[in-house]
């Protein structure tokens, strides 16, 4: 990891450091000291020694994250609690929410001020909007007091890139930094049907494949799409939203232009919508694509889906295969160049809710997920001897009971470089992660994060318009020519022009400061 910190992201870290010139100019970067939080009175001592642990009162940490509840969740909680009680006198309550219900349920939890501690958050999933709502706590002081393991192991580029106005509201997962987009498909079915997948180089090439699957396997869903995971997703279309992807106004990650525009002014946007609509009308896509609550992983697990879209990295097909009980039956194809944007640094984070009664203990849990190999692998893979057996020190093999705890969410929690590898995965996976990061093209907006505060009223209205139109249009569920003008009119009424003008103003200031 230290080698990674020294070399892989040296230039990126410099870029992010320059961003701080702007980050603090519009707001004060003064953060309420952690000791001022009433709950911290029970957690003022470090948790590094038994003596310190004995000073901590018992506390249950509630962790809210997207995913399918697992049959053996209670067993894994019990095993995690043995570790947590010894180290920080805490227990944990895992609170997964199905992907299809994630946005609605978490929005309700935030609006009702429900008490919980840790929340999965990401720039592509409304992070900046929730920060603007005051739902997440600034973490800089807490990181300094209780996150030494995080700051020692996580490349500074992640924390720098995830800042909003100089403050971190989420701790990024230590994982791949570059990103590419593509598909994950049933390689066993492709072989059975004689489909040459090496011919797939572009989105349009998928049509020839899907046609064969539809004709020869009519009982299968040839192409499973959903809101957020489709050909127009940011990881495939290469949109850089300069922060939160629910806020309109983009530049292109794979381009050089720094002019912020509505995504519909980018030619590929309408091309992708037309292609997706064509696929839907030909019966290749699931009819409930705009409303389904299934994740792509769960759709594959059903055994009746040929292909999904996905953000890719080395071994993504293997990870999904293990989670979906399809070992040896999945493969992946990249359809985009590898890129690095600010959003990629904040593509998977754990934040602390302002309703937490002990944010220090919550930070201690996040710190342990970044540093404690036993705890990290418990939440990701379950219990040794129950859900898996050891093949070697870092290689595991799933047992028959492994299906009872297979969340497939290692990218969400802590430090992926602590993760075990399944025996069907590439043993050089983590080395390939490092190489993958080196090959990414840097977005022209790298290092900049948009502050939506000056246009928060317009942003709230635009987000609601997006909820009304994006899912239906991006999945091919409605006619493009009929829907797009209505979408544009409502976005203009919501104030998209003001949002884009403010984004452009802030980006220009950042770029100017970066040249000094």
VEXPALO-429689 format. One record per residue (C-alpha): x, y, z. Coordinates in nm, 4 decimals, decimal comma. Layout:
# residues N
         c1         c2         c3
          X          Y          Z
...
//
This chain:
# residues 516
         c1         c2         c3
     0,0000     0,0000     0,0000
     0,2836     0,2416     0,0785
     0,4234     0,1859    -0,2677
     0,0809     0,2658    -0,4058
     0,0693     0,5834    -0,2024
     0,4124     0,6958    -0,3171
     0,3747     0,6416    -0,6879
     0,0324     0,5623    -0,8272
    -0,1422     0,8776    -0,7236
     0,1397     1,1279    -0,6773
     0,0215     1,3563    -0,9549
    -0,3418     1,3074    -0,8589
    -0,2704     1,4030    -0,5000
    -0,1011     1,7229    -0,6165
    -0,4038     1,8059    -0,8268
    -0,6370     1,7576    -0,5344
    -0,4156     1,9635    -0,3071
    -0,4469     2,2554    -0,5442
    -0,8242     2,2259    -0,5218
    -0,8143     2,3325    -0,1599
    -0,7389     2,6877    -0,2716
    -1,0965     2,7140    -0,3883
    -1,2506     2,4711    -0,1449
    -1,2403     2,7056     0,1484
    -1,3202     3,0316    -0,0265
    -1,6983     3,0261    -0,0238
    -1,7506     2,8971     0,3283
    -1,5622     2,8790     0,6523
    -1,3761     2,5502     0,6950
    -1,4107     2,5698     1,0718
    -1,5572     2,2441     1,1958
    -1,7278     2,1857     1,5271
    -1,4733     2,0024     1,7435
    -1,5610     1,6398     1,8068
    -1,5430     1,7039     2,1794
    -1,8334     1,9465     2,1436
    -2,0659     1,6662     2,0444
    -2,2517     1,5523     2,3583
    -2,2226     1,1827     2,2714
    -1,8447     1,2071     2,2651
    -1,8320     1,2359     2,6396
    -1,8435     0,8554     2,6484
    -1,5740     0,8136     2,3825
    -1,2943     1,0548     2,4589
    -1,0232     0,7946     2,5153
    -0,8452     0,6192     2,2267
    -0,9509     0,2601     2,1699
    -0,6002     0,1238     2,1230
    -0,5607    -0,0280     2,4687
    -0,7751    -0,2412     2,6969
    -0,7633     0,0332     2,9567
    -0,9037     0,2790     2,7060
    -1,1695     0,0307     2,5969
    -1,2846    -0,0142     2,9545
    -1,3620     0,3584     2,9692
    -1,6134     0,3270     2,6860
    -1,9776     0,2629     2,7650
    -2,1525    -0,0110     2,5621
    -2,2949     0,1217     2,2361
    -2,4749    -0,0305     1,9363
    -2,3586     0,1093     1,6013
    -2,6260     0,0996     1,3300
    -2,4827     0,0571     0,9788
    -2,7175     0,1380     0,6876
    -2,6111     0,0234     0,3409
    -2,7627    -0,0987     0,0114
    -2,7904    -0,4712    -0,0450
    -3,0043    -0,7778    -0,0024
    -3,0557    -0,8912     0,3597
    -2,8759    -1,2208     0,4105
    -3,0233    -1,5299     0,5857
    -2,7233    -1,5600     0,8196
    -2,6936    -1,1885     0,8966
    -2,7596    -1,2394     1,2697
    -2,4823    -1,5001     1,2937
    -2,2351    -1,2642     1,1285
    -2,3408    -0,9782     1,3562
    -2,2718    -1,1989     1,6565
    -1,9245    -1,2832     1,5272
    -1,8500    -0,9183     1,4513
    -1,9679    -0,8198     1,7987
    -1,7056    -1,0405     1,9620
    -1,4379    -0,8383     1,7827
    -1,6022    -0,5021     1,8423
    -1,6706    -0,5578     2,2129
    -1,3079    -0,6435     2,2765
    -1,1702    -0,3521     2,0795
    -1,4168    -0,0647     2,1362
    -1,6923    -0,2083     2,3613
    -1,9477    -0,1805     2,0836
    -2,1929    -0,4001     1,8973
    -2,3167    -0,3583     1,5423
    -2,6591    -0,3679     1,3812
    -2,6386    -0,4371     1,0071
    -2,9244    -0,2630     0,8256
    -2,9136    -0,3522     0,4535
    -3,1807    -0,2040     0,2276
    -3,2649    -0,3541    -0,1113
    -3,1275    -0,1429    -0,3970
    -3,4703    -0,0803    -0,5427
    -3,5920     0,0730    -0,2157
    -3,2650     0,2412    -0,1211
    -3,3322     0,5986    -0,2314
    -3,6860     0,6178    -0,0963
    -3,6086     0,4560     0,2384
    -3,2911     0,6491     0,3096
    -3,4554     0,9765     0,2080
    -3,7352     0,9010     0,4536
    -3,4860     0,8113     0,7272
    -3,3039     1,1389     0,6728
    -3,6212     1,3473     0,6557
    -3,7648     1,1902     0,9724
    -3,4345     1,2291     1,1590
    -3,4240     0,8578     1,2349
    -3,1386     0,7680     1,4678
    -2,8627     0,5606     1,3078
    -2,4869     0,5902     1,2872
    -2,3176     0,4975     0,9599
    -2,4600     0,5469     0,6095
    -2,3253     0,4283     0,2769
    -2,2919     0,7319     0,0520
    -2,1486     0,8105    -0,2912
    -2,1215     1,1041    -0,5264
    -2,3324     0,9171    -0,7814
    -2,6018     0,8581    -0,5186
    -2,6917     1,2029    -0,3903
    -2,3958     1,2592    -0,1563
    -2,3701     1,6355    -0,2112
    -2,7475     1,6726    -0,1904
    -2,7531     1,4952     0,1467
    -2,4630     1,7058     0,2667
    -2,6632     2,0104     0,1646
    -2,9564     1,8801     0,3684
    -2,7330     1,8584     0,6733
    -2,7776     1,4810     0,6941
    -2,4090     1,3921     0,7240
    -2,1536     1,5059     0,9789
    -1,8214     1,6689     0,8820
    -1,5519     1,4156     0,9684
    -1,2179     1,5956     0,9636
    -1,1844     1,6212     1,3428
    -1,3142     1,2684     1,3971
    -1,0671     1,1358     1,1404
    -0,7842     1,3027     1,3272
    -0,8921     1,1606     1,6627
    -1,0196     0,8129     1,5764
    -0,9232     0,7479     1,2133
    -0,5454     0,7116     1,2198
    -0,5678     0,3694     1,0585
    -0,7669     0,5241     0,7743
    -0,5321     0,8145     0,7118
    -0,2253     0,5884     0,7371
    -0,3510     0,3327     0,4825
    -0,5703     0,5330     0,2444
    -0,3999     0,7266    -0,0308
    -0,4518     1,1006     0,0348
    -0,6021     1,1371    -0,3123
    -0,9200     0,9665    -0,1955
    -0,9866     1,1955     0,0982
    -0,8801     1,5063    -0,0925
    -1,1034     1,4230    -0,3873
    -1,4040     1,3500    -0,1674
    -1,4003     1,6873     0,0095
    -1,6779     1,9424    -0,0183
    -1,5608     2,2906     0,0762
    -1,2551     2,1468     0,2454
    -1,4477     1,8990     0,4580
    -1,4948     1,5231     0,4339
    -1,8475     1,3979     0,4882
    -1,7649     1,0395     0,3967
    -1,4673     0,8041     0,4308
    -1,3900     0,6472     0,0904
    -1,3411     0,2754     0,0513
    -0,9794     0,1849    -0,0240
    -1,0294     0,0276    -0,3644
    -0,9736     0,0955    -0,7345
    -0,9560     0,4625    -0,8279
    -0,9796     0,4444    -1,2054
    -1,3117     0,3406    -1,3578
    -1,4394     0,1912    -1,6788
    -1,7802     0,0823    -1,7935
    -1,9025    -0,2242    -1,9725
    -2,1050    -0,5412    -1,9399
    -2,0996    -0,8599    -1,7379
    -2,2556    -1,1544    -1,9175
    -2,3214    -1,5290    -1,8946
    -2,0157    -1,6737    -2,0662
    -2,1584    -2,0252    -2,0407
    -2,4693    -1,9229    -2,2345
    -2,2645    -1,7346    -2,4937
    -2,0579    -2,0493    -2,5486
    -2,3694    -2,2661    -2,5683
    -2,5213    -2,0379    -2,8337
    -2,1968    -1,9969    -3,0278
    -2,1813    -1,6199    -2,9784
    -1,8436    -1,4581    -3,0470
    -1,8223    -1,2022    -2,7663
    -1,4808    -1,0816    -2,8849
    -1,6677    -0,8967    -3,1615
    -1,8296    -0,6689    -2,9033
    -1,6386    -0,3407    -2,9047
    -1,9166    -0,0790    -2,8761
    -2,2651    -0,0431    -2,7321
    -2,4140    -0,0825    -3,0785
    -2,2385    -0,4196    -3,1155
    -2,4519    -0,5528    -2,8306
    -2,7510    -0,5628    -3,0640
    -2,6185    -0,8613    -3,2608
    -2,5600    -1,0553    -2,9383
    -2,8953    -0,9718    -2,7841
    -3,0763    -1,0724    -3,1033
    -2,9315    -1,4244    -3,0828
    -3,0133    -1,4603    -2,7136
    -3,3693    -1,3399    -2,7692
    -3,4227    -1,5857    -3,0560
    -3,2576    -1,8919    -2,9031
    -3,3341    -1,8321    -2,5338
    -3,6698    -1,6486    -2,5366
    -3,7291    -1,7460    -2,1740
    -3,4269    -1,5375    -2,0666
    -3,4020    -1,1632    -2,0151
    -3,1365    -1,0811    -2,2705
    -3,0383    -0,7466    -2,1168
    -3,1292    -0,6483    -1,7605
    -3,1368    -0,2724    -1,7042
    -3,2524    -0,0611    -1,4125
    -3,2483     0,2984    -1,2914
    -2,8826     0,3961    -1,2522
    -2,7476     0,0865    -1,4275
    -2,8007     0,1231    -1,8012
    -2,6150     0,2374    -2,1114
    -2,6568     0,6013    -2,0097
    -2,5033     0,5502    -1,6642
    -2,2128     0,7831    -1,5868
    -1,9635     0,4951    -1,5955
    -2,0624     0,4038    -1,9526
    -2,1527     0,7404    -2,1049
    -1,8460     0,8961    -1,9356
    -2,0281     1,1965    -1,7917
    -1,8373     1,3855    -1,5226
    -2,0961     1,5594    -1,3074
    -1,8153     1,7314    -1,1135
    -1,9477     1,5822    -0,7936
    -2,2974     1,4557    -0,7268
    -2,4407     1,2856    -1,0357
    -2,7966     1,3772    -0,9409
    -2,7123     1,7452    -1,0026
    -2,7314     1,8429    -1,3741
    -2,4423     1,9865    -1,5717
    -2,1583     1,7749    -1,7128
    -1,8234     1,7706    -1,8824
    -1,6845     1,4518    -2,0359
    -1,4364     1,2369    -1,8453
    -1,2859     1,1068    -2,1681
    -1,2624     1,4539    -2,3279
    -1,0676     1,7765    -2,2865
    -1,3408     2,0444    -2,2886
    -1,4188     2,2170    -1,9584
    -1,7421     2,3803    -2,0705
    -2,0293     2,2630    -1,8470
    -2,3377     2,1671    -2,0473
    -2,6712     1,9880    -1,9980
    -2,6139     1,6232    -2,0794
    -2,8629     1,6431    -2,3661
    -2,6252     1,8809    -2,5456
    -2,3689     1,5990    -2,5581
    -2,4432     1,4049    -2,8832
    -2,3872     1,0638    -2,7263
    -2,6728     1,1213    -2,4803
    -2,9506     1,1073    -2,7374
    -2,7680     0,8368    -2,9358
    -2,7654     0,6153    -2,6285
    -3,1313     0,6865    -2,5537
    -3,2273     0,5928    -2,9111
    -3,0218     0,2721    -2,8998
    -3,1715     0,1697    -2,5666
    -3,5230     0,2428    -2,6904
    -3,4561     0,0246    -2,9928
    -3,3396    -0,2608    -2,7686
    -3,6502    -0,2244    -2,5519
    -3,8864    -0,2295    -2,8496
    -3,7185    -0,5441    -2,9806
    -3,7834    -0,7184    -2,6494
    -3,4227    -0,7441    -2,5372
    -3,4687    -0,5480    -2,2119
    -3,6816    -0,6349    -1,9086
    -4,0138    -0,4501    -1,9338
    -3,9966    -0,3314    -1,5714
    -3,6535    -0,1728    -1,6170
    -3,7679     0,1718    -1,5032
    -3,9263     0,0475    -1,1813
    -3,7580    -0,2802    -1,0843
    -3,6176    -0,3038    -0,7339
    -3,3711    -0,5784    -0,8238
    -3,0005    -0,5017    -0,8377
    -2,7989    -0,6316    -1,1299
    -2,6337    -0,8800    -0,8957
    -2,9681    -1,0166    -0,7784
    -3,0937    -1,0306    -1,1363
    -2,7974    -1,2468    -1,2351
    -2,8555    -1,4617    -0,9289
    -3,2040    -1,5427    -1,0546
    -3,0356    -1,7415    -1,3319
    -3,2613    -1,5983    -1,5987
    -3,0560    -1,2971    -1,7121
    -2,7894    -1,2988    -1,9832
    -2,6296    -0,9547    -1,9481
    -2,6121    -0,6490    -1,7233
    -2,4236    -0,3192    -1,7387
    -2,1616    -0,2534    -1,4734
    -1,8824    -0,0279    -1,3625
    -1,5781    -0,2475    -1,4167
    -1,2441    -0,3213    -1,2545
    -1,0133    -0,6232    -1,2572
    -1,2062    -0,9273    -1,1397
    -1,5520    -0,7691    -1,1249
    -1,6958    -1,0721    -1,3052
    -1,5434    -1,3019    -1,0440
    -1,6846    -1,0978    -0,7559
    -2,0323    -1,1057    -0,9081
    -2,0029    -1,4757    -0,9872
    -1,9338    -1,5597    -0,6240
    -2,2158    -1,3375    -0,4986
    -2,4651    -1,4695    -0,7563
    -2,3708    -1,8390    -0,7267
    -2,2497    -1,8414    -1,0884
    -1,8841    -1,9326    -1,0418
    -1,7154    -1,9892    -1,3753
    -2,0190    -1,8654    -1,5668
    -1,9595    -1,4896    -1,5937
    -1,7231    -1,2718    -1,7961
    -1,6824    -0,8979    -1,8504
    -1,6134    -0,6682    -2,1460
    -1,4945    -0,3084    -2,1182
    -1,6747    -0,0687    -2,3519
    -1,5151     0,2576    -2,2396
    -1,1662     0,3899    -2,1766
    -1,0412     0,3882    -1,8187
    -1,0812     0,7285    -1,6604
    -1,0287     0,9001    -1,3255
    -1,2611     1,1733    -1,1995
    -1,3292     1,3335    -0,8652
    -1,6461     1,1280    -0,8472
    -1,4415     0,8090    -0,8656
    -1,2574     0,9019    -0,5460
    -1,5937     0,9328    -0,3746
    -1,7713     0,6484    -0,5520
    -1,8080     0,4437    -0,2328
    -1,7964     0,5972     0,1143
    -1,9221     0,5537     0,4683
    -2,0594     0,8685     0,6290
    -2,1787     0,9369     0,9822
    -2,5357     1,0538     1,0335
    -2,5967     1,3730     1,2295
    -2,8475     1,1680     1,4313
    -2,5752     0,9369     1,5655
    -2,5609     0,9361     1,9451
    -2,1911     0,8459     1,9433
    -2,0154     0,9604     1,6241
    -1,6757     0,8831     1,7761
    -1,7702     0,5164     1,8131
    -1,9038     0,5178     1,4573
    -1,5674     0,6471     1,3354
    -1,3917     0,3772     1,5381
    -1,5969     0,1134     1,3530
    -1,5101     0,2660     1,0143
    -1,1451     0,2774     1,1181
    -1,1534    -0,0915     1,2092
    -1,3092    -0,1794     0,8735
    -1,0027    -0,0144     0,7168
    -0,7474    -0,1830     0,9439
    -0,8773    -0,4996     1,1103
    -0,8554    -0,7905     0,8692
    -1,0767    -1,0152     1,0803
    -1,3609    -0,7643     1,1054
    -1,3305    -0,6608     0,7402
    -1,3622    -1,0166     0,6163
    -1,6426    -1,1030     0,8567
    -1,8714    -0,8356     0,7125
    -1,7744    -0,9266     0,3574
    -1,7530    -1,3066     0,3577
    -1,9055    -1,4319     0,6813
    -1,7657    -1,6826     0,9293
    -1,4703    -1,9125     0,8649
    -1,5761    -2,2754     0,8845
    -1,9380    -2,1840     0,8226
    -1,9555    -1,9739     0,5062
    -1,6064    -2,0479     0,3755
    -1,2941    -2,2495     0,4439
    -0,9353    -2,1349     0,4109
    -0,7346    -2,2640     0,1137
    -0,4318    -2,0575     0,2147
    -0,3694    -1,7442     0,4175
    -0,5636    -1,5139     0,1824
    -0,7520    -1,7590    -0,0420
    -1,0913    -1,8974     0,0599
    -1,3412    -2,1464    -0,0786
    -1,7166    -2,1039    -0,0295
    -1,8995    -2,3818     0,1551
    -2,2504    -2,5016     0,0772
    -2,3710    -2,2607     0,3459
    -2,1877    -1,9760     0,1761
    -2,5066    -1,8870    -0,0098
    -2,6587    -1,7850     0,3228
    -2,4128    -1,4977     0,3529
    -2,2936    -1,3589     0,0215
    -2,3620    -0,9832     0,0225
    -2,1232    -0,9144    -0,2662
    -2,0585    -0,5674    -0,1261
    -1,6854    -0,5700    -0,0494
    -1,6468    -0,2471    -0,2484
    -1,8607    -0,0698     0,0120
    -1,6701    -0,1477     0,3301
    -1,3342    -0,0194     0,4436
    -1,0240    -0,1524     0,2744
    -1,0556    -0,3945    -0,0162
    -0,6850    -0,4718     0,0020
    -0,7629    -0,6606     0,3254
    -1,0231    -0,8791     0,1504
    -0,9761    -1,2504     0,1082
    -0,9926    -1,3819    -0,2475
    -1,2083    -1,6744    -0,3514
    -1,0240    -1,9698    -0,5010
    -1,1749    -1,8951    -0,8430
    -1,0417    -1,5361    -0,8465
    -0,7118    -1,4166    -0,9886
    -0,4508    -1,4347    -0,7082
    -0,2862    -1,1256    -0,8608
    -0,6089    -0,9260    -0,8379
    -0,4812    -0,6569    -0,6015
    -0,1649    -0,6032    -0,8059
    -0,3861    -0,5625    -1,1119
    -0,5939    -0,3058    -0,9237
    -0,2813    -0,0941    -0,8808
    -0,1923    -0,1268    -1,2482
    -0,5531    -0,0505    -1,3450
    -0,5332     0,2778    -1,1533
    -0,2145     0,3802    -1,3357
    -0,3791     0,3509    -1,6779
    -0,6729     0,5837    -1,6146
    -0,7119     0,9035    -1,8190
    -0,7675     1,1998    -1,5900
    -1,0874     1,3988    -1,6383
    -1,0273     1,7679    -1,7145
    -1,2285     1,8426    -1,3982
    -1,0252     1,6132    -1,1739
    -0,9972     1,7491    -0,8220
    -1,3028     1,9761    -0,8373
    -1,6231     1,9160    -0,6414
    -1,9259     2,1365    -0,7016
    -2,0737     2,3165    -0,4004
    -2,4498     2,3286    -0,4572
    -2,5257     2,5620    -0,1669
    -2,5610     2,8790    -0,3815
    -2,8304     2,7115    -0,5941
    -2,9751     2,4613    -0,3480
    -3,3357     2,5561    -0,4288
    -3,2816     2,4960    -0,8007
    -3,0923     2,1732    -0,7278
    -3,3777     2,0348    -0,5173
    -3,6226     2,1075    -0,8000
    -3,3940     1,9604    -1,0678
    -3,3385     1,6422    -0,8670
    -3,7149     1,5890    -0,8559
    -3,7408     1,6378    -1,2325
    -3,4647     1,3820    -1,2781
    -3,6586     1,1323    -1,0697
    -3,9598     1,1856    -1,2928
    -3,7836     1,1335    -1,6268
    -3,4378     0,9745    -1,6037
    -3,5284     0,6150    -1,5189
    -3,7937     0,5859    -1,7909
    -3,5800     0,7480    -2,0584
    -3,2506     0,5785    -1,9709
    -3,4038     0,2301    -1,9772
    -3,5808     0,2754    -2,3110
    -3,9230     0,2599    -2,1479
    -4,0610     0,5718    -2,3216
    -4,0341     0,7341    -2,6610
    -3,7329     0,9649    -2,6705
    -3,8691     1,2229    -2,9127
    -4,1867     1,2641    -2,7081
    -4,0251     1,2692    -2,3638
    -3,7025     1,4631    -2,4132
    -3,8643     1,8027    -2,4891
    -4,0833     1,7712    -2,1784
    -3,7762     1,6791    -1,9731
    -3,5858     1,9816    -2,1027
    -3,8753     2,2197    -2,0386
    -3,9192     2,0998    -1,6805
    -3,5452     2,1187    -1,6138
    -3,5377     2,4756    -1,7425
    -3,8324     2,5628    -1,5205
    -3,6500     2,4057    -1,2269
    -3,3519     2,6335    -1,2860
    -3,0968     2,4207    -1,4711
    -2,9461     2,7302    -1,6376
    -2,8619     2,8794    -1,2968
    -2,7153     2,5495    -1,1784
    -2,4921     2,5162    -1,4843
    -2,3823     2,8802    -1,4630
    -2,2820     2,8288    -1,0994
    -2,0998     2,5047    -1,1817
    -1,9117     2,6768    -1,4605
    -1,8201     2,9690    -1,2365
    -1,6815     2,7413    -0,9654
    -1,4993     2,5146    -1,2115
    -1,3373     2,8094    -1,3871
    -1,2172     2,9463    -1,0544
    -1,0749     2,6056    -0,9600
    -0,8944     2,5672    -1,2921
    -0,7514     2,9179    -1,2672
    -0,6269     2,8508    -0,9141
    -0,4736     2,5223    -1,0258
    -0,2557     2,7028    -1,2811
    -0,1076     2,9425    -1,0269
//
